[in-house]
Amino acid sequence: SSGINAEYGDWEGHWAPASEWCDVCVHGLDYVPKLEHQPWELWFLLERIGLWPERAQFLDLHNSASKVGRPSDSSEIAAYVSELSDDLRTFLNQFYNNDMKMFGYDRV
């Protein structure tokens, strides 16, 4: 197990820190797209891997993590984070610390 605090439930699978299941240093990745910045990073990736001619099939994809089908903007994220308890923010910052450092995300 990843030492997850049981108070916050089972975070295995989808919510597990990327640093636990994908060591970017070992795999020597050239590029890690941040898809919350769509479409620019997705377009770059499609061109880079030779799928630019098929890009039309990606145009209608929506962000399934959002009820409105698009990534949350910074004001929406700030509103969500403001609702978190100090204990939960501390937990999230510790739990995702390696990911935040590796992928350049701000602490919550």
QUIDA-V704880 format. One record per backbone hydrogen bond with DSSP energy under -0.5 kcal/mol. CO is the residue of the C=O (numbers start at 1). NH is the residue of the N-H. If there is no record, write none. Layout:
BEGIN
co->CO nh->NH
co->CO nh->NH
END
This chain:
BEGIN
co->5 nh->8
co->6 nh->9
co->9 nh->11
co->12 nh->15
co->13 nh->16
co->17 nh->20
co->17 nh->21
co->18 nh->21
co->18 nh->22
co->22 nh->24
co->23 nh->27
co->24 nh->28
co->24 nh->29
co->31 nh->33
co->33 nh->35
co->34 nh->37
co->35 nh->38
co->37 nh->40
co->37 nh->41
co->39 nh->43
co->40 nh->44
co->41 nh->45
co->42 nh->46
co->43 nh->47
co->44 nh->48
co->45 nh->49
co->46 nh->51
co->46 nh->52
co->47 nh->50
co->51 nh->54
co->52 nh->55
co->54 nh->57
co->55 nh->58
co->55 nh->59
co->56 nh->59
co->56 nh->60
co->58 nh->61
co->62 nh->64
co->63 nh->66
co->66 nh->69
co->69 nh->63
co->73 nh->77
co->74 nh->78
co->75 nh->79
co->76 nh->80
co->77 nh->81
co->78 nh->82
co->79 nh->83
co->80 nh->83
co->81 nh->84
co->85 nh->89
co->86 nh->90
co->87 nh->91
co->88 nh->92
co->89 nh->93
co->90 nh->94
co->91 nh->95
co->92 nh->96
co->94 nh->97
co->96 nh->100
co->97 nh->101
co->98 nh->102
co->99 nh->103
co->100 nh->104
co->100 nh->105
END
